[in-house]
Amino acid sequence: MRYFLSLILFSVFVRKSEETTTVKIGVLLMTSAPEPFDHRRVGPALDIAFERAEAEYGVKYDVIVRNYTGNCPKQTVIGYLSELYYIENVKAVIGPACSETIEAAGRLAQYLEMPMISGVGDLVIRKQKDMYTTFTRMSYNLDKLSDYVFFNLAGNSLARDFKADGDLPRPVDIPFRKATLNNQHKSLLTEANLHARGKILR
Ligand SMILES: *[C@@H]1O[C@H](CO)[C@@H](O)[C@H](O)[C@H]1NC(C)=O
């Protein structure tokens, strides 16, 4: 009897863990932009995340993508967000990515009480008294990054880490003095360009 009972419990447990919950969500991103947060580049990362969410957490996302042309067009994003909510009945939205469009669409998401998640939006100003209450920003806070993380926390170690990593080619140090930077910056950047794909200016 006990064996039988545990068998039933076991089968219930197994069936329960295999159950998936389906959530309909929207994705709002620019089709193609110079910035690295367009649908072309973010889309594949989202696909991987959706697959993992289903395999590991049993959450299946039914995804409606609304991609758009233009450079961070506020009116398009607000229009698409309302269509996603009122016509497609999505429960949450990933994106948009530009700060300007988050400022615009974030208020509609707040009114609709719809969760909105973005990887950037680092220029969106949120005050304690005037929050975008349904918006979650996954990126850094630009103020905190520049003041605290970049200078206080990373500081010298940022350069040291690159130097210490044997797998990376040696970084090119181009010293400059802040006082003379105004006249030098063009030649500094031109020289840096010859050696590197990325630059850290301190
Ligand atoms: C959305 O993205 C697809 C795939 O890149 C593209 O074919 C389509 O034209 C885009 N739609 C708009 C409105 O930009």
The ligand as an SDF file (V2000), in Angstrom:
LIG
                    3D

 14 14  0  0  0  0  0  0  0  0999 V2000
   10.8220   43.0730  -38.8230 C   0  0  0  0  0  0  0  0  0  0  0  0
   11.9330   42.2110  -38.9290 O   0  0  0  0  0  0  0  0  0  0  0  0
   11.8910   41.3510  -40.0570 C   0  0  0  0  0  0  0  0  0  0  0  0
   13.0800   40.4240  -39.9480 C   0  0  0  0  0  0  0  0  0  0  0  0
   14.2830   41.1300  -39.8210 O   0  0  0  0  0  0  0  0  0  0  0  0
   11.8800   42.1660  -41.3310 C   0  0  0  0  0  0  0  0  0  0  0  0
   11.8030   41.3180  -42.4510 O   0  0  0  0  0  0  0  0  0  0  0  0
   10.7040   43.1250  -41.3270 C   0  0  0  0  0  0  0  0  0  0  0  0
   10.7580   43.9620  -42.4490 O   0  0  0  0  0  0  0  0  0  0  0  0
   10.7290   43.9660  -40.0510 C   0  0  0  0  0  0  0  0  0  0  0  0
    9.5370   44.8050  -39.9870 N   0  0  0  0  0  0  0  0  0  0  0  0
    9.6270   46.1340  -39.8570 C   0  0  0  0  0  0  0  0  0  0  0  0
    8.3330   46.8610  -39.8310 C   0  0  0  0  0  0  0  0  0  0  0  0
   10.6780   46.7440  -39.7500 O   0  0  0  0  0  0  0  0  0  0  0  0
  1  2  1  0
  1 10  1  0
  2  3  1  0
  3  4  1  0
  3  6  1  0
  4  5  1  0
  6  7  1  0
  6  8  1  0
  8  9  1  0
  8 10  1  0
 10 11  1  0
 11 12  1  0
 12 13  1  0
 12 14  2  0
M  END
$$$$
